[in-house]
């Protein structure tokens, strides 16, 4: 049975939604982690220059 014969089922929609939500959560966590590491580097440079 291929997709054209049976159509899109509720299970297919659930799998698609899980994939979309998990990828957005992973991307958002990666962006936040990247920004926090950049902020730490900037504060270290500022403190080193002030001495």
BELHU-V434042 format. One record per residue. N is the residue number from 0. SS is DSSP state (H for helix, E for strand, L for the rest). PHI is phi in radians with two decimals (none if undefined). OMEGA is omega in whole degrees, 0 to 359 (NA if undefined). Layout:
n=N ss=SS phi=PHI omega=OMEGA
n=N ss=SS phi=PHI omega=OMEGA
This chain:
n=0 ss=L phi=none omega=177
n=1 ss=L phi=-1.74 omega=187
n=2 ss=H phi=-1.16 omega=181
n=3 ss=H phi=-1.19 omega=181
n=4 ss=H phi=-1.30 omega=186
n=5 ss=H phi=-1.73 omega=182
n=6 ss=L phi=1.40 omega=179
n=7 ss=L phi=-1.55 omega=182
n=8 ss=L phi=-1.70 omega=179
n=9 ss=H phi=-1.12 omega=178
n=10 ss=H phi=-1.08 omega=177
n=11 ss=H phi=-1.08 omega=180
n=12 ss=H phi=-1.14 omega=178
n=13 ss=H phi=-1.14 omega=178
n=14 ss=H phi=-1.09 omega=179
n=15 ss=H phi=-1.10 omega=179
n=16 ss=H phi=-1.12 omega=178
n=17 ss=H phi=-1.10 omega=180
n=18 ss=H phi=-1.11 omega=181
n=19 ss=H phi=-1.12 omega=181
n=20 ss=H phi=-1.13 omega=182
n=21 ss=H phi=-1.17 omega=179
n=22 ss=H phi=-1.19 omega=179
n=23 ss=H phi=-1.17 omega=178
n=24 ss=H phi=-1.14 omega=180
n=25 ss=H phi=-1.13 omega=180
n=26 ss=H phi=-1.13 omega=180
n=27 ss=H phi=-1.13 omega=178
n=28 ss=H phi=-1.14 omega=179
n=29 ss=H phi=-1.14 omega=179
n=30 ss=H phi=-1.12 omega=180
n=31 ss=H phi=-1.14 omega=179
n=32 ss=H phi=-1.16 omega=181
n=33 ss=H phi=-1.18 omega=180
n=34 ss=H phi=-1.17 omega=181
n=35 ss=H phi=-1.17 omega=179
n=36 ss=H phi=-1.20 omega=177
n=37 ss=H phi=-1.19 omega=178
n=38 ss=H phi=-1.12 omega=178
n=39 ss=H phi=-1.12 omega=180
n=40 ss=H phi=-1.14 omega=180
n=41 ss=H phi=-1.12 omega=180
n=42 ss=H phi=-1.17 omega=178
n=43 ss=H phi=-1.17 omega=179
n=44 ss=H phi=-1.16 omega=180
n=45 ss=H phi=-1.13 omega=181
n=46 ss=H phi=-1.20 omega=178
n=47 ss=H phi=-1.20 omega=180
n=48 ss=H phi=-1.27 omega=183
n=49 ss=H phi=-1.30 omega=180
n=50 ss=L phi=-1.41 omega=NA
